[in-house]
Amino acid sequence: MKLFLKSCAAASALALSALAAGAADVTLAISSWAPPTHGMNAIAWPAVIAEIEKATEGRVTAEIKYGLAPPPAQMDLVLDGAADMAWIFHGYTPGRFVATKLIELPGYEGSAEAASVAHWRAHEKYLAAANEHKGLKLVSLMTHGVGVLHTDADVTSLDQIGGLKLRIGGGVAGDVGAALGATGIRVPAPKVYETLASNAADGVMMPMEGKASFKLFEVARNTFTVPGGFYRGSFAMIMNQDTFDGLSEADQAALDAIFGEHMSRVAGQTWDTIDGVGLDKLNATPDNSLRAASAEDAAKWQEMTGPIIDKVLAEVDAMGIDAAAARAFIAEQMAAN
């Protein structure tokens, strides 16, 4: 990760020197909905901006804008041209994204970086035919780290999850919550803290990064994990197609060279980094705990994932995509990274 951050710093230095020679011709507006301190805004987007500036020799830059629209509206915001770029969580718009649920399935082993690269490769090989990002320039696909359960009560087994009110982001996470017998409450990630603090929910399914990013160490002191995680979350970085088409041919080619798998890897690295920050926060907070499922619960969870996986495979098959082949491809690519 130190090498990654050094490369970002080097790219920024090169871009700044280019900008010093003359102001950028184009400044893109990036809409973001997490707090400025979140890793996507503090690490990922600055890295993307530095890469854009370097690739275009300073002719194109970007800046982050906050508060333009709530998380579920980010895609339409970019489609309408009210922002040039944004990042979206596919699960916030149920029914709009189906093929992307394949990467969210439980059971994959590997880092967020590996999952994000596999997500992009699976998109190119299998999922692009679904055309779920129609009208947009797709910059990257990514996933957060494995989803875990954060609660204020000390959950020590799967059986204790049934009946809990859990904030669940959508997508496969919703299927997981239902399988566990929890009542799902849908609120965007920035609203999680107040939802838990007001006791409107008993807990939340999120990656480990939420311990620090959304201050879960204060309102959800206990974390319960299962092997491979309960799920993963699928995201995309997107760009307005007209904005992209309006760039010079040279700059379009330069951006095409870094968009896709490369940007997906950069984004995945960020999620791995902030998961580490979240775990450090948990370990440094005396009244926080981390519990792993027992061998018995791990086996039980493995059995429970079968119907969840079959349901998603059937949904994706109905789109004319060989879902089983795509899922196997994702697992293979993750193992190779």
N, C-alpha and C positions, 0 to 999 in steps of 0.2 A: 504494500500500500504506500510505503514511503517513496518507492520508485514512481508509482502512479502520480502522487502529489507533486513530485519533482518535475515530472513530464508536463503536468498542468502548469506549473510555475514557469517552466521554460517556454511553453507555448504562449503564455501570457506575455512574457518578456519580448518574444519575437513580434507578437501582435502589437504591443505598445510601441515598439520601435517603428513599425510600419505606420501606425496611426500618427506617430509624432511627425512623420514626413508629410502627412496630409490627412484630413479628417475622413472618416468612412463615408462612402457614397450612400450606403443604406444602413439604417438602424432598425432592426426588427424588434417588435414588442412581444415579449414573452409573458403570457398570463400564468401566474402560479397561485395556488390556493392554500398551500401549507404555510406555517410561520416562516419568517425569514431565516430563523435559526435551524430549520429542518435541513437534513442533509441534501435533499433535492435542490434547495435554494442556496445553501452554503457551499456545497461541493459539486454536485452534478451539473447544474446549469452554468456556473462559472467555468467549469471544464469544457462544456459544449460551446460556450461563447468564445473561449480561447481557441478552440479547434476551428471554429468558423472564421475567426479573424486570421488565424495562421494560414488556413487553406486558401482564403481569398486575398491574401497579402494586404489585409487591412481594409479592403473595399467594403466588406460587410461586417457589421457587428450587431449586437443585440443587448437589450436591457430588460430586467425583470420588472413586471408590473403586478401589484397586488390588489385584490378586492374588485376585480373586474366582473367576476361572476362566481357563483357557488360551484363546488366541484362537479356536480352532475351536468352543468351547463357548459363546461369547457370546450367540448367538441363543437357544439353549435356556435360558440363564440368565435372559434377559428374558422369554421365553415362560412360564417357571415362576414368575416374580415374585420371583426372588432379587435382581434389580436392576430399577430402573425404566427405565433407558436404557442403551444401549451403542452401540459402533460395530463393524461386522462387515466382514470381507473375504470377498466371495462365493466366491473361489477356494479358501478353506480347507475348504469342504464340497462336494467334487466330486459332481455329480449333483443336488444340492439346488437349484442355481441354473444355469439354462441361458440364459434370455433376457438376463440381465445381461451375458453374454459379448459381446453385440453392441458395447458401448462399449469393450471391451478390444481389439478388432481393431486390427492395425497399419494405418497409412495415413491416419488422421485428422490434420489439421493444426490446431494451436491449443493454447491454454493449458489447464491443469487447471480453471481457472474456467469457460472456455467448454465444456469437455467435461462438467463436472459439471452445468451448466445444461442442456446438450443431453441428458444422461442423464435428468434429471428430466422434461423435455418429452417425450422418447421414451417414457418410462414411462407418462405420462398418455395419450399418443396411441395407443401400440401395446402396451406390455409389461405393463401392469397386468392384462390379461386372463389372463396366466399365473399370477397370484396366488401368486407365489413368496415373498411375505412374509406369508403367511396367518397371522392371529391377532395381528399386530403393528400398531402405529401407526407408519407410515413418516414419519420426521422429515425426512430428506434422502437424496439419492443423490449420490455423488461419485466422482471418480477422482483418482489421484495423477498426477504428471507422467509424461511418456513413460518407458517402461522402457529402461534402458541396461545394458550389461554391465560389471561391475566384477570385475577379476581381479588377482592379484598378479603373474602372468606378463604380459608386455607383448603383448597381442593386437593385431595390426595388420590382420587380414583375417578374413573370414567362414570361410575354410578352416581357420583355427586353432582354431575353436570345436568342431568335431567331435571327440568323444572326451573332452572336458572333463567333469568332474563339477560340475554347477552347482546351487546352491540355487535352486529355482523355486517360486514361491508357489502356483501352481495356476491354473485357468482357462485362458485363451488362452495365458498364459505357458508352460504345459506343452506346448501344441501347438507353440509357437515353438521351445522347447528340443529337442523331438523332430525337428522339421524341420531343425534345424541339426546334428543328430547328437550332441547332448550327452546325458549321463546325468543325469536329474533327481533331485535330492535334496529332499524336502519337509520343511522345518522352519519353524516360525513365525518372523516377522521378529525378535522379541527373541532368538532363538537363533542368528542369522546370525553374529555376531561370533565366538562360540566355535566354531561349525562351521568357519569359515574359519581361525581361529587354530590349530585342531587338525589342519588339513589334511584334514579329512573331505570338503571340497569345494574345487575349484579356483577357484571364483568364484561370483558371485551376479547374478541379474537383478533390478534394483531401480531406482527413479527416482534422480535425482541427490541427492535429500535424504538418502539413506542414507549418503553420504560423511560427513556430520556427525552425523545422528541415531543411527546405529548404528556410528559410528567406523570406517567402511570405509577411511578414509584411512590407517589403521594396518595393515590386513590385506588390503586389495585396492587397491593403489596405482594401478592403471591402469584407465582407463575407455574403452570403445569404444562409439561411437554409430552409428546408421544414420538416414537421413532419416525423420522421423515417429515414430521410436522402434520398438523391437521389439514393444511392446504397451502397454496401460494397465491399471491395476488398478481393479476396481470395488468400491466400498464403500457401506455404508448406515449412517446413524444411525437407530436404532430405539427404540421406546418400548413398554412393556407396555400393551396395549389396556385392560385393567381399570383400570390406574392413570390413564390418560387419561379413561376414562369416569367415574371417581370424582371428577374435578374439577368445579367448578361450571360451569354452562352458559356463564357469562361468560368464565371462564378457558379453557374448551375453544375458544370462538370466537376468543379472543385468540391462542391458540397456533396454531390453524388458519390464522390470518392470516400467521404468520411461518414455519410449517413448509412444506416443499415446495421450490419453486424458490428462495425467498430463502435458506433455510438451506443449500441445495445450493451456491449462489453463495458464501456465506460460507466453507463448507468448501473449495471449490475454490480460493479466494483464499489460504487457508492453505497448501495444497499448493504453489502457485506460489511463495509466500514462502519456504518451507523448501527448495524446489529451489534457489532463489537462494543460500540459506545454504550448502547443500551444494557448489554450484559455487565459492563464495568459499573454502570450506575446501580444496577441491581445488587451486585456484590459489595458495593461501597455503602449501601444503605442498610443499617443494622436490622430494621424490622421487615425487610423484604426477604422472600424465600424463593427458591427454585426447586421444583420437584419433578422428577422424571417418572413416567408411568412404570408400574411394576411389570415384570415379565408376563404375568397373567393378563394385565390390562393391555399390554402391547399386542399380545396375541388376539385379544378380543377386538381391539381397534383394527387390526389387519383384516379380520372377518367383516367388520362393519364397512370397510371401504369398498367391498365388492359391489354392492348395489349402487353406491355413489358413482363409481367408475362406469358401471354399465349404463347408468342413466345418461351420463354425459356422452359416452360413445354413441349411444343411440341418437342423441340430439344432433351430433356432428355428422353421423352417417346419413341422416335425413337431408343434409345439405349437399350430398353427393361427394363427400370427402371420406376416404378410407381412414376412419378414426383410429382403428386398432393399429394400423401401420404408422400413422402419425404419432401416436402415443409411444410406440416402440422406438421410433426414430428419435423422439425427444429423450427418452431414457438412454439410448445409445450415445447421443451427442453429449449429454450431461456427463456420462461416464468417461468420455474422451477428453473433457476439459478440466 
